[in-house]
Amino acid sequence: TGLAPFVSMLRTYRETGRWERFIVIHGTRLCNDLGYKQEFEALAEGDESILYIATCSREPDVVDGKGWLGLRGRVNTVLDDKTYADHVGRPL
């Protein structure tokens, strides 16, 4: 599914108390394909009820400290019970 509906919800309803926690798990093959990444990160940084988790499944390995340092794998990897709890702070 696309991210546009979630972006719209965040832009429209953030800081209204509409949700207790808003978690976006965003998966792409390459980190350059993470559309809205900067916006999601900025929203999450300014609002502790928003959590943005990005994962890339085919990003090349890090070389000389350069490259994708985030999560690797598909979204279902993040939905693994332990991985999800580690990032979100509670079970799925």
C-alpha positions in Angstrom: 0.0 0.0 0.0 1.1 3.5 -0.5 2.0 6.0 2.2 -0.2 8.9 1.0 -3.2 8.1 3.3 -0.9 7.9 6.3 0.9 11.2 5.4 -2.5 12.8 5.1 -3.7 11.5 8.5 -0.5 12.8 10.1 -0.7 16.2 8.5 -4.3 16.6 9.4 -4.7 15.1 12.8 -1.3 15.2 14.5 -1.3 16.9 17.9 -5.1 16.5 18.2 -5.0 13.5 20.5 -6.7 11.4 17.9 -4.3 8.4 18.5 -2.3 7.1 21.4 0.5 5.9 19.1 1.0 6.2 15.4 3.5 3.7 14.0 4.6 3.8 10.4 6.6 0.8 9.2 8.0 1.7 5.8 9.7 -0.9 3.7 11.4 -0.4 0.3 14.1 -2.2 -1.7 16.6 0.8 -1.6 16.8 3.6 0.9 16.5 6.2 -2.0 13.0 4.9 -2.5 11.9 5.9 1.1 9.5 8.6 0.0 8.4 11.0 2.8 11.3 9.7 4.9 12.5 13.2 6.0 8.9 14.3 6.8 8.2 11.2 8.8 11.5 11.5 10.7 10.8 15.2 11.5 7.3 14.4 12.7 8.5 11.6 14.9 11.3 13.7 16.3 8.8 16.4 17.3 6.0 14.1 18.6 6.7 11.1 20.8 3.3 9.6 19.9 4.7 9.1 16.3 7.2 6.3 15.5 8.8 5.9 12.1 10.5 2.6 11.3 12.2 2.2 7.9 13.7 -1.0 6.5 15.4 -1.7 3.2 15.6 -5.2 1.7 18.1 -4.8 -1.0 20.4 -2.0 0.0 24.1 -2.7 -0.6 26.4 -3.3 2.3 27.9 -0.4 4.2 31.4 0.4 2.8 33.8 2.6 4.8 31.0 3.7 7.1 28.9 5.0 4.1 25.5 3.5 3.1 22.3 2.5 4.7 22.8 2.0 8.5 19.1 1.3 9.3 17.1 -1.9 9.4 17.5 -4.5 6.6 14.8 -6.8 5.4 11.1 -6.7 4.4 8.4 -5.3 6.6 7.4 -8.7 7.8 10.9 -8.8 9.4 10.0 -5.8 11.5 6.7 -7.5 12.5 8.6 -10.4 14.1 7.5 -10.4 17.7 11.0 -9.6 19.2 12.1 -7.1 16.6 8.8 -5.2 16.8 8.9 -5.1 20.6 12.5 -3.9 20.6 11.6 -1.0 18.4 8.2 -0.1 19.7 8.6 -0.9 23.3 5.6 -3.2 23.5 4.4 -6.3 21.9 2.4 -6.3 18.6 
